[in-house]
């Protein structure tokens, strides 16, 4: 296996006016559980990551760079921060504008403004080693658990869209 490394710096970072463009994903798996009557129940779990000295969690995300498409950036961030690969959804779950906590000077400042896109990513592989392994810990959660520990309101909104999208897909399959 070749050595994996994370991209660093912002020299290739995309901007739209005052907004830094950010791509990420909600990594998920379908888990099939059987009850005592052998009826298969599908449940969805999502993967979130922690950072050092924080109790709350986030979905993998980071800067969209000028040499990649939006969905490629989302997949790269999932690989770098969470050590997962998979099949990315064709459509983003939405677009959110938020202030980056790391670069925000004060709450009235436009500095640190981001425009973020999150995609659903069905995980097909979890790597044993990944670039951000020393920084990020990954944790699989139910959607209900994810709402409780998610750090950012905009990510909770994305999770609502994700949950609605997955519910619609399940109804279409059962129709």
C-alpha positions, 0 to 999 in steps of 0.5 A: 500500500502506498503511503497516504498523506493529507493535503496541507495549506490553503494555496489551492483553496477555492473562494467565492467572494468572502466565502471559503468553499468547504466540502464534506460528507456524512459517511454512512452504512446500512446495518441489517439486524435480525430479530428473533423471528428472522425479520431483517431490519435495516438501520443507518449508522453514520460516522463522525470524527472527534478532535483532541480535547473535544467531547463533541463530534463533526462530519469530515470536511475541509477546503475545496481545492482548485484541482478537484471537483466538489465531490472529489474534495468531499471524498478526499476529506473523508479519506484524510480525516476519517479513513473511509472510502465509498460511493458518494451521492450524486447531489449534495445535501445542501449548501450552508453558510457559517463562520469558521471557529478557527479563523473567526476574529469576532462574531461580527467579522466576515473573516472566517466565512465559509460556504459548505457542501455535504454529501452522503457517502456510503462507506465501502472501506474503512482503512486501518491507517489514514492520514489524520489518524493521529488527530481524529478518532472515528465513531459510528453512531445512530442518527439519533446519537449523532444529533446529540453530539454534533458540534455545529447547527449547520451539520445538524441541518445537513443530518436532517436532510440526510435522514429525510433523503434516506427515508424517501429512498427506503420508501421507494425501495419498498414500493 
